[in-house]
Amino acid sequence: MGRRGWQQQRVRTRVLCALNAKMIRDCHVEALFKAVNKYEVKQLDLRGNQLGDEGAEAIAGMLRTNRSLTFLVLEENKIGDAGKRAVREARAIQGHCYV
């Protein structure tokens, strides 16, 4: 993913990253969350991409250790019950991210 994919907007101390409808797939999640952690992204919109259960489970793993993200949008992806459950459980552990 190049710099063109990142649409960042700084609002006081919050960083919003809108990556909706960018054809992001499961294989992109690791690199994406490296950037999310590096830039301390607060809000991430991944609506309307190609994420499935594998991507959702990777996101869940990242949520367990991420301390900056407070809002995550995953609507309109291909995430099934297993992926939803993994994200829900990670969110319960992390405690400060609204998904």
Secondary structure as UniProt FT lines:
FT   HELIX           3..5
FT   STRAND          8..11
FT   TURN            12..13
FT   STRAND          14..18
FT   TURN            20..21
FT   HELIX           26..28
FT   HELIX           29..38
FT   TURN            39..40
FT   STRAND          43..45
FT   TURN            47..48
FT   HELIX           53..65
FT   STRAND          71..73
FT   TURN            75..76
FT   HELIX           81..94
//
